[in-house]
Amino acid sequence: MDLSGHFVIRGLIDAHVHLSFGPGSGLRDPNPASWGRHIDQYLNAYLASGVTTVLDAGSSLDAIANIKSG
């Protein structure tokens, strides 16, 4: 495959996500106690869409600990 003049990347990067709420504001549960419960599903949704790297600078420390341990 000749890819001359093209860029090849391993995946997309989304540098502004909110994993506590999920991808898309329509999926946000209004109950703060439930925020972050479905992070595994959200990460799988990003991956299925071709996003391999996300940056979430606003999650709680508990949510970040759960992501790292999961």
C-alpha positions in Angstrom: 0.0 0.0 0.0 1.5 3.3 -1.1 0.8 5.9 1.6 3.1 8.6 0.2 1.9 12.0 1.1 -0.5 10.7 3.8 -0.3 10.5 7.6 -0.9 7.3 9.5 -1.9 7.4 13.1 -2.7 4.5 15.4 -5.8 6.1 16.8 -7.6 9.3 17.4 -7.0 11.5 20.5 -9.9 13.3 22.3 -8.3 15.8 24.6 -11.6 17.1 26.1 -13.8 14.3 27.6 -15.9 14.0 30.7 -15.8 10.3 31.7 -17.9 10.9 34.8 -20.8 11.9 32.6 -20.2 9.8 29.5 -19.7 10.7 25.9 -22.5 13.1 24.9 -24.6 15.3 27.2 -27.7 13.2 26.5 -26.2 10.4 28.5 -25.6 12.4 31.7 -27.5 11.1 34.7 -28.7 14.0 36.8 -27.9 12.1 40.0 -24.2 12.9 41.1 -24.1 9.7 43.0 -24.2 7.8 39.7 -21.5 9.8 38.0 -18.5 7.6 37.0 -20.4 4.3 37.3 -20.2 3.4 33.7 -16.7 4.6 32.8 -15.7 1.2 31.4 -18.6 1.4 29.0 -17.7 5.0 28.0 -14.1 4.0 27.4 -15.2 1.1 25.2 -17.5 3.4 23.3 -14.5 5.8 22.6 -12.4 2.8 21.5 -15.1 1.5 19.2 -15.2 4.9 17.6 -11.4 4.9 16.9 -10.4 7.0 19.9 -7.4 5.4 21.6 -6.4 8.2 23.9 -8.6 10.5 26.1 -7.8 13.4 28.4 -10.2 14.1 31.3 -9.0 16.9 33.5 -12.1 17.2 35.5 -12.9 13.7 37.0 -12.9 13.2 40.7 -9.9 11.5 42.3 -12.1 8.5 43.1 -13.1 8.1 39.4 -9.4 8.4 38.4 -8.4 5.7 40.9 -11.1 3.4 39.6 -9.9 3.9 36.0 -6.3 3.1 37.0 -7.3 0.1 39.0 -9.7 -1.3 36.4 
